[in-house]
């Protein structure tokens, strides 16, 4: 039982370290202005009760791109296409 506890603890540490690294990378890559703009778009579409539709369309648009489309651009396109 002690070995299981150690294994679980080590696994949790690895997961936490990877999440910390992911968070650091995310914050380094994305400027705060972009995050604010994304938040504003999400607020606008949520107020129009189209959050799921716009996010889905943005994800679909990103998946069809060549991998260079930013989440912000995808959301801007989706917001415009849904007339919000």
PAVO-204514 format. One record per residue: residue number from 0; residue in one letter; x, y, z of N, C-alpha, C in turn. Coordinates in Angstrom, 3 decimals. Example, Ala and Ser with C-alpha at 12.3 -4.5 7.8 and 13.67 -1.06 7.14 Angstrom:
BEGIN
@i:0	aa:a	n.xx:13.190	n.yy:-5.690	n.zz:7.800	ca.xx:12.300	ca.yy:-4.500	ca.zz:7.800	c.xx:13.200	c.yy:-3.300	c.zz:7.800;
@i:1	aa:s	n.xx:12.850	n.yy:-2.250	n.zz:7.080	ca.xx:13.670	ca.yy:-1.060	ca.zz:7.140	c.xx:12.900	c.yy:0.030	c.zz:7.870;
! end
This chain:
BEGIN
@i:0	aa:x	n.xx:0.826	n.yy:-1.193	n.zz:0.000	ca.xx:0.000	ca.yy:0.000	ca.zz:0.000	c.xx:0.864	c.yy:1.248	c.zz:0.000;
@i:1	aa:x	n.xx:1.987	n.yy:1.179	n.zz:0.655	ca.xx:2.888	ca.yy:2.326	ca.zz:0.728	c.xx:3.433	c.yy:2.662	c.zz:-0.653;
@i:2	aa:x	n.xx:3.738	n.yy:1.626	n.zz:-1.468	ca.xx:4.248	ca.yy:1.860	ca.zz:-2.819	c.xx:3.212	c.yy:2.566	c.zz:-3.681;
@i:3	aa:x	n.xx:1.958	n.yy:2.201	n.zz:-3.516	ca.xx:0.893	ca.yy:2.861	ca.zz:-4.272	c.xx:0.831	c.yy:4.345	c.zz:-3.911;
@i:4	aa:x	n.xx:0.942	n.yy:4.648	n.zz:-2.653	ca.xx:0.907	ca.yy:6.042	ca.zz:-2.204	c.xx:2.055	c.yy:6.842	c.zz:-2.782;
@i:5	aa:x	n.xx:3.237	n.yy:6.257	n.zz:-2.818	ca.xx:4.402	ca.yy:6.938	ca.zz:-3.389	c.xx:4.200	c.yy:7.163	c.zz:-4.884;
@i:6	aa:x	n.xx:3.696	n.yy:6.130	n.zz:-5.562	ca.xx:3.467	ca.yy:6.227	ca.zz:-7.005	c.xx:2.441	c.yy:7.317	c.zz:-7.294;
@i:7	aa:x	n.xx:1.357	n.yy:7.333	n.zz:-6.529	ca.xx:0.323	ca.yy:8.339	ca.zz:-6.715	c.xx:0.891	c.yy:9.734	c.zz:-6.487;
@i:8	aa:x	n.xx:1.690	n.yy:9.870	n.zz:-5.439	ca.xx:2.287	ca.yy:11.163	ca.zz:-5.108	c.xx:3.225	c.yy:11.636	c.zz:-6.219;
@i:9	aa:x	n.xx:4.027	n.yy:10.728	n.zz:-6.739	ca.xx:4.933	ca.yy:11.077	ca.zz:-7.830	c.xx:4.148	c.yy:11.474	c.zz:-9.082;
@i:10	aa:x	n.xx:3.074	n.yy:10.746	n.zz:-9.369	ca.xx:2.235	ca.yy:11.060	ca.zz:-10.527	c.xx:1.615	c.yy:12.437	c.zz:-10.382;
@i:11	aa:x	n.xx:1.103	n.yy:12.741	n.zz:-9.198	ca.xx:0.510	ca.yy:14.053	ca.zz:-8.950	c.xx:1.546	c.yy:15.157	c.zz:-9.126;
@i:12	aa:x	n.xx:2.760	n.yy:14.934	n.zz:-8.642	ca.xx:3.829	ca.yy:15.926	ca.zz:-8.800	c.xx:4.149	c.yy:16.166	c.zz:-10.266;
@i:13	aa:x	n.xx:4.206	n.yy:15.095	n.zz:-11.050	ca.xx:4.476	ca.yy:15.233	ca.zz:-12.485	c.xx:3.368	c.yy:16.011	c.zz:-13.178;
@i:14	aa:x	n.xx:2.127	n.yy:15.698	n.zz:-12.842	ca.xx:0.990	ca.yy:16.403	ca.zz:-13.442	c.xx:1.031	c.yy:17.875	c.zz:-13.063;
@i:15	aa:x	n.xx:1.261	n.yy:18.158	n.zz:-11.795	ca.xx:1.316	ca.yy:19.545	ca.zz:-11.334	c.xx:2.444	c.yy:20.312	c.zz:-12.012;
@i:16	aa:x	n.xx:3.609	n.yy:19.679	n.zz:-12.150	ca.xx:4.738	ca.yy:20.333	ca.zz:-12.815	c.xx:4.428	c.yy:20.627	c.zz:-14.279;
@i:17	aa:x	n.xx:3.768	n.yy:19.684	n.zz:-14.956	ca.xx:3.410	ca.yy:19.900	ca.zz:-16.362	c.xx:2.390	c.yy:21.015	c.zz:-16.487;
@i:18	aa:x	n.xx:1.422	n.yy:21.065	n.zz:-15.570	ca.xx:0.421	ca.yy:22.135	ca.zz:-15.619	c.xx:1.060	c.yy:23.480	c.zz:-15.330;
@i:19	aa:x	n.xx:1.974	n.yy:23.528	n.zz:-14.369	ca.xx:2.666	ca.yy:24.777	ca.zz:-14.081	c.xx:3.435	c.yy:25.256	c.zz:-15.303;
@i:20	aa:x	n.xx:4.107	n.yy:24.341	n.zz:-15.982	ca.xx:4.860	ca.yy:24.677	ca.zz:-17.185	c.xx:3.905	c.yy:25.156	c.zz:-18.281;
@i:21	aa:x	n.xx:2.785	n.yy:24.468	n.zz:-18.440	ca.xx:1.790	ca.yy:24.867	ca.zz:-19.435	c.xx:1.285	c.yy:26.274	c.zz:-19.148;
@i:22	aa:x	n.xx:0.964	n.yy:26.543	n.zz:-17.889	ca.xx:0.483	ca.yy:27.872	ca.zz:-17.509	c.xx:1.531	c.yy:28.942	c.zz:-17.792;
@i:23	aa:x	n.xx:2.781	n.yy:28.666	n.zz:-17.449	ca.xx:3.863	ca.yy:29.621	ca.zz:-17.717	c.xx:4.000	c.yy:29.880	c.zz:-19.209;
@i:24	aa:x	n.xx:4.008	n.yy:28.812	n.zz:-20.004	ca.xx:4.134	ca.yy:28.948	ca.zz:-21.456	c.xx:2.958	c.yy:29.735	c.zz:-22.029;
@i:25	aa:x	n.xx:1.768	n.yy:29.438	n.zz:-21.536	ca.xx:0.576	ca.yy:30.131	ca.zz:-22.010	c.xx:0.679	c.yy:31.622	c.zz:-21.730;
@i:26	aa:x	n.xx:1.037	n.yy:31.970	n.zz:-20.529	ca.xx:1.120	ca.yy:33.377	ca.zz:-20.163	c.xx:2.255	c.yy:34.089	c.zz:-20.897;
@i:27	aa:x	n.xx:3.325	n.yy:33.366	n.zz:-21.199	ca.xx:4.423	ca.yy:33.956	ca.zz:-21.966	c.xx:4.033	c.yy:34.199	c.zz:-23.421;
@i:28	aa:x	n.xx:3.262	n.yy:33.287	n.zz:-23.997	ca.xx:2.940	ca.yy:33.359	ca.zz:-25.416	c.xx:1.803	c.yy:34.333	c.zz:-25.711;
@i:29	aa:x	n.xx:0.897	n.yy:34.470	n.zz:-24.798	ca.xx:-0.287	ca.yy:35.269	ca.zz:-25.060	c.xx:-0.192	c.yy:36.577	c.zz:-24.291;
@i:30	aa:x	n.xx:-0.235	n.yy:37.676	n.zz:-25.027	ca.xx:-0.194	ca.yy:38.982	ca.zz:-24.384	c.xx:-1.486	c.yy:39.260	c.zz:-23.646;
@i:31	aa:x	n.xx:-1.413	n.yy:40.048	n.zz:-22.625	ca.xx:-2.603	ca.yy:40.324	ca.zz:-21.829	c.xx:-3.671	c.yy:41.038	c.zz:-22.647;
@i:32	aa:x	n.xx:-3.291	n.yy:41.851	n.zz:-23.630	ca.xx:-4.279	ca.yy:42.511	ca.zz:-24.481	c.xx:-5.116	c.yy:41.487	c.zz:-25.244;
@i:33	aa:x	n.xx:-4.460	n.yy:40.445	n.zz:-25.703	ca.xx:-5.181	ca.yy:39.402	ca.zz:-26.436	c.xx:-6.162	c.yy:38.684	c.zz:-25.516;
@i:34	aa:x	n.xx:-5.752	n.yy:38.380	n.zz:-24.314	ca.xx:-6.639	ca.yy:37.709	ca.zz:-23.360	c.xx:-7.848	c.yy:38.596	c.zz:-23.052;
@i:35	aa:x	n.xx:-7.619	n.yy:39.875	n.zz:-22.865	ca.xx:-8.719	ca.yy:40.804	ca.zz:-22.579	c.xx:-9.693	c.yy:40.840	c.zz:-23.752;
@i:36	aa:x	n.xx:-9.162	n.yy:40.890	n.zz:-24.961	ca.xx:-10.021	ca.yy:40.932	ca.zz:-26.145	c.xx:-10.831	c.yy:39.643	c.zz:-26.295;
@i:37	aa:x	n.xx:-10.201	n.yy:38.511	n.zz:-26.027	ca.xx:-10.921	ca.yy:37.232	ca.zz:-26.067	c.xx:-12.037	c.yy:37.238	c.zz:-25.034;
@i:38	aa:x	n.xx:-11.730	n.yy:37.705	n.zz:-23.844	ca.xx:-12.732	ca.yy:37.774	ca.zz:-22.781	c.xx:-13.900	c.yy:38.668	c.zz:-23.174;
@i:39	aa:x	n.xx:-13.605	n.yy:39.790	n.zz:-23.816	ca.xx:-14.664	ca.yy:40.708	ca.zz:-24.251	c.xx:-15.549	c.yy:40.069	c.zz:-25.320;
@i:40	aa:x	n.xx:-14.938	n.yy:39.358	n.zz:-26.245	ca.xx:-15.725	ca.yy:38.658	ca.zz:-27.270	c.xx:-16.629	c.yy:37.623	c.zz:-26.614;
@i:41	aa:x	n.xx:-16.064	n.yy:36.840	n.zz:-25.709	ca.xx:-16.860	ca.yy:35.806	ca.zz:-25.041	c.xx:-18.006	c.yy:36.415	c.zz:-24.239;
@i:42	aa:x	n.xx:-17.780	n.yy:37.552	n.zz:-23.625	ca.xx:-18.851	ca.yy:38.243	ca.zz:-22.898	c.xx:-19.957	c.yy:38.695	c.zz:-23.854;
@i:43	aa:x	n.xx:-19.567	n.yy:39.270	n.zz:-24.988	ca.xx:-20.562	ca.yy:39.746	ca.zz:-25.963	c.xx:-21.402	c.yy:38.598	c.zz:-26.509;
@i:44	aa:x	n.xx:-20.751	n.yy:37.515	n.zz:-26.899	ca.xx:-21.510	ca.yy:36.407	ca.zz:-27.481	c.xx:-22.353	c.yy:35.708	c.zz:-26.416;
@i:45	aa:x	n.xx:-21.868	n.yy:35.681	n.zz:-25.193	ca.xx:-22.649	ca.yy:35.095	ca.zz:-24.105	c.xx:-23.900	c.yy:35.931	c.zz:-23.842;
@i:46	aa:x	n.xx:-23.767	n.yy:37.255	n.zz:-23.899	ca.xx:-24.925	ca.yy:38.134	ca.zz:-23.717	c.xx:-25.974	c.yy:37.923	c.zz:-24.803;
@i:47	aa:x	n.xx:-25.545	n.yy:37.502	n.zz:-25.973	ca.xx:-26.459	ca.yy:37.207	ca.zz:-27.078	c.xx:-26.915	c.yy:35.743	c.zz:-27.072;
@i:48	aa:x	n.xx:-26.507	n.yy:35.019	n.zz:-26.055	ca.xx:-26.844	ca.yy:33.593	ca.zz:-25.890	c.xx:-26.390	c.yy:32.756	c.zz:-27.082;
@i:49	aa:x	n.xx:-25.189	n.yy:33.066	n.zz:-27.564	ca.xx:-24.613	ca.yy:32.341	ca.zz:-28.699	c.xx:-23.216	c.yy:31.822	c.zz:-28.375;
@i:50	aa:x	n.xx:-22.912	n.yy:31.658	n.zz:-27.101	ca.xx:-21.564	ca.yy:31.273	ca.zz:-26.693	c.xx:-21.147	c.yy:29.932	c.zz:-27.300;
@i:51	aa:x	n.xx:-21.980	n.yy:28.940	n.zz:-27.157	ca.xx:-21.625	ca.yy:27.603	ca.zz:-27.659	c.xx:-21.448	c.yy:27.632	c.zz:-29.173;
@i:52	aa:x	n.xx:-22.357	n.yy:28.298	n.zz:-29.857	ca.xx:-22.287	ca.yy:28.347	ca.zz:-31.317	c.xx:-21.008	c.yy:29.029	c.zz:-31.797;
@i:53	aa:x	n.xx:-20.684	n.yy:30.168	n.zz:-31.190	ca.xx:-19.513	ca.yy:30.930	ca.zz:-31.618	c.xx:-18.220	c.yy:30.183	c.zz:-31.286;
@i:54	aa:x	n.xx:-18.139	n.yy:29.624	n.zz:-30.092	ca.xx:-16.924	ca.yy:28.881	ca.zz:-29.714	c.xx:-16.763	c.yy:27.664	c.zz:-30.616;
@i:55	aa:x	n.xx:-17.852	n.yy:26.951	n.zz:-30.875	ca.xx:-17.777	ca.yy:25.784	ca.zz:-31.761	c.xx:-17.292	c.yy:26.195	c.zz:-33.150;
@i:56	aa:x	n.xx:-17.880	n.yy:27.256	n.zz:-33.692	ca.xx:-17.494	ca.yy:27.714	ca.zz:-35.024	c.xx:-16.034	c.yy:28.166	c.zz:-35.042;
@i:57	aa:x	n.xx:-15.596	n.yy:28.833	n.zz:-33.978	ca.xx:-14.196	ca.yy:29.266	ca.zz:-33.899	c.xx:-13.253	c.yy:28.059	c.zz:-33.868;
@i:58	aa:x	n.xx:-13.608	n.yy:27.054	n.zz:-33.090	ca.xx:-12.773	ca.yy:25.843	ca.zz:-33.034	c.xx:-12.751	c.yy:25.134	c.zz:-34.375;
@i:59	aa:x	n.xx:-13.890	n.yy:25.067	n.zz:-35.015	ca.xx:-13.975	ca.yy:24.444	ca.zz:-36.336	c.xx:-13.112	c.yy:25.201	c.zz:-37.344;
@i:60	aa:x	n.xx:-13.191	n.yy:26.526	n.zz:-37.301	ca.xx:-12.393	ca.yy:27.361	ca.zz:-38.200	c.xx:-10.901	c.yy:27.146	c.zz:-37.943;
@i:61	aa:x	n.xx:-10.511	n.yy:27.098	n.zz:-36.681	ca.xx:-9.095	ca.yy:26.860	ca.zz:-36.359	c.xx:-8.636	c.yy:25.493	c.zz:-36.847;
@i:62	aa:x	n.xx:-9.501	n.yy:24.493	n.zz:-36.717	ca.xx:-9.105	ca.yy:23.140	ca.zz:-37.128	c.xx:-8.902	c.yy:23.036	c.zz:-38.638;
@i:63	aa:x	n.xx:-9.565	n.yy:23.916	n.zz:-39.385	ca.xx:-9.434	ca.yy:23.900	ca.zz:-40.848	c.xx:-8.304	c.yy:24.791	c.zz:-41.346;
@i:64	aa:x	n.xx:-7.711	n.yy:25.563	n.zz:-40.444	ca.xx:-6.632	ca.yy:26.463	ca.zz:-40.862	c.xx:-5.325	c.yy:25.684	c.zz:-40.957;
@i:65	aa:x	n.xx:-4.298	n.yy:26.368	n.zz:-41.406	ca.xx:-2.995	ca.yy:25.725	ca.zz:-41.563	c.xx:-2.192	c.yy:25.685	c.zz:-40.257;
@i:66	aa:x	n.xx:-2.842	n.yy:25.965	n.zz:-39.158	ca.xx:-2.173	ca.yy:25.925	ca.zz:-37.862	c.xx:-1.623	c.yy:27.252	c.zz:-37.395;
@i:67	aa:x	n.xx:-1.816	n.yy:28.289	n.zz:-38.192	ca.xx:-1.289	ca.yy:29.597	ca.zz:-37.812	c.xx:-2.363	c.yy:30.544	c.zz:-37.281;
@i:68	aa:x	n.xx:-3.622	n.yy:30.128	n.zz:-37.327	ca.xx:-4.704	ca.yy:30.998	ca.zz:-36.880	c.xx:-4.738	c.yy:31.057	c.zz:-35.353;
@i:69	aa:x	n.xx:-4.793	n.yy:32.261	n.zz:-34.845	ca.xx:-4.839	ca.yy:32.439	ca.zz:-33.400	c.xx:-6.269	c.yy:32.246	c.zz:-32.897;
@i:70	aa:x	n.xx:-6.424	n.yy:31.902	n.zz:-31.630	ca.xx:-7.769	ca.yy:31.805	ca.zz:-31.054	c.xx:-8.526	c.yy:33.129	c.zz:-31.177;
@i:71	aa:x	n.xx:-7.826	n.yy:34.240	n.zz:-30.997	ca.xx:-8.477	ca.yy:35.543	ca.zz:-31.110	c.xx:-9.053	c.yy:35.753	c.zz:-32.509;
@i:72	aa:x	n.xx:-8.265	n.yy:35.497	n.zz:-33.527	ca.xx:-8.741	ca.yy:35.670	ca.zz:-34.898	c.xx:-9.927	c.yy:34.747	c.zz:-35.176;
@i:73	aa:x	n.xx:-9.849	n.yy:33.517	n.zz:-34.731	ca.xx:-10.952	ca.yy:32.572	ca.zz:-34.943	c.xx:-12.227	c.yy:33.061	c.zz:-34.264;
@i:74	aa:x	n.xx:-12.105	n.yy:33.597	n.zz:-33.056	ca.xx:-13.271	ca.yy:34.123	ca.zz:-32.352	c.xx:-13.817	c.yy:35.374	c.zz:-33.037;
@i:75	aa:x	n.xx:-12.936	n.yy:36.220	n.zz:-33.535	ca.xx:-13.377	ca.yy:37.421	ca.zz:-34.253	c.xx:-14.171	c.yy:37.047	c.zz:-35.503;
@i:76	aa:x	n.xx:-13.676	n.yy:36.062	n.zz:-36.230	ca.xx:-14.362	ca.yy:35.598	ca.zz:-37.437	c.xx:-15.720	c.yy:35.007	c.zz:-37.070;
@i:77	aa:x	n.xx:-15.737	n.yy:34.156	n.zz:-36.058	ca.xx:-16.985	ca.yy:33.517	ca.zz:-35.644	c.xx:-17.994	c.yy:34.543	c.zz:-35.147;
@i:78	aa:x	n.xx:-17.526	n.yy:35.512	n.zz:-34.371	ca.xx:-18.416	ca.yy:36.565	ca.zz:-33.869	c.xx:-19.047	c.yy:37.326	c.zz:-35.025;
@i:79	aa:x	n.xx:-18.247	n.yy:37.661	n.zz:-36.014	ca.xx:-18.768	ca.yy:38.388	ca.zz:-37.181	c.xx:-19.735	c.yy:37.532	c.zz:-37.987;
@i:80	aa:x	n.xx:-19.380	n.yy:36.259	n.zz:-38.179	ca.xx:-20.247	ca.yy:35.373	ca.zz:-38.961	c.xx:-21.598	c.yy:35.139	c.zz:-38.278;
@i:81	aa:x	n.xx:-21.630	n.yy:35.221	n.zz:-36.954	ca.xx:-22.896	ca.yy:35.062	ca.zz:-36.224	c.xx:-23.591	c.yy:36.409	c.zz:-36.009;
@i:82	aa:x	n.xx:-23.086	n.yy:37.458	n.zz:-36.652	ca.xx:-23.707	ca.yy:38.805	ca.zz:-36.593	c.xx:-23.864	c.yy:39.335	c.zz:-35.169;
@i:83	aa:x	n.xx:-22.812	n.yy:39.206	n.zz:-34.419	ca.xx:-22.841	ca.yy:39.714	ca.zz:-33.031	c.xx:-21.983	c.yy:40.960	c.zz:-32.949;
! end
